[in-house]
Amino acid sequence: MSHGMQNLIPFDVIPKERHIELSSRGGIKSGETRRRKAAQREALEEMWERAMLAKGFIDDIEAFRRWKKARGKHGRTTRN
């Protein structure tokens, strides 16, 4: 058995109350991580936009944001 695996207990072996508690804690941590990553992503995008504006690559930041939003999540143009 590899190191760290000896403490793992399958959910079908532990009591139901403990399973619910662990699942709840995992969901809470997952939400915290998702929000933290979203905040980091937003801050990084803001810094990138400001750098592009300062270097003269972007003239109108609002037009750039509209263009970026129209591209969609994965960089493809959205269709209406």
N, C-alpha and C positions, 0 to 999 in steps of 0.2 A: 504494500500500500504506500503510495507516495506521500510525502510530507504535506500536511494540511488537509488531507482527505480523511484522516481518522476521526475527525470531529463531525463529519457530515452524517446526518441521520435522515433517511427518507421520510417524506411527509406522511406516508401511509403507516408509519410506525409510531410517530409521536402523537400525543393526545390532540384532539380536535381544537381545544382552546388554545394550545400552544401554536398550532398551525395557523389559526386565525390571527393570533398576536404577531407572529413572524411575517405573515403575508401583509398585514396592515403596516408594520414598520417598513417593509420593503417598498410598499406603495408610496408611503410618505417620503422616503429617501429618493425614490425615483422622481417624484414631483419636484423635490428640492433641486435635484441635479438638472432636470429639464429646464427649470426656471433660471438656474445659474448659467447654464450654457446659452440660453436665449439672451440673457443680459450681456454675456461676454460677446456673443455674435453681434448684437446690436451696437455695442461699444466699438468693436473692431470695424464694423461697417462705417460708423460715424467718423472714426479716425481716418479711414481710407478716403472717404468723401472729402473731408477737410484737407487732406494732403493733396488730392487731385485738384481741388479748387485753388489751393495756394500755389501749386505749380503751374496753373493755367491750363490744365487738361480739360477742365470743366468750366464753362462760363456761367451756366445757370443751374444751381444745385437742385432747385425744385423740378426743372425739366428733366434732369438726370434721374431724380427719384421716381418721377412718373414713368420714364422709360424703363427703369429697372423693375418697377412693379408690373409693367405690361409684359415683361419677359417671363415672369412667373418664377416659381420656386426653383426649377431646375435649369434655368437659363434659356428656355424655349419660349417663343412667342405664344401667348395665350390666344385662344380662339373664342370668339363670342358667338 
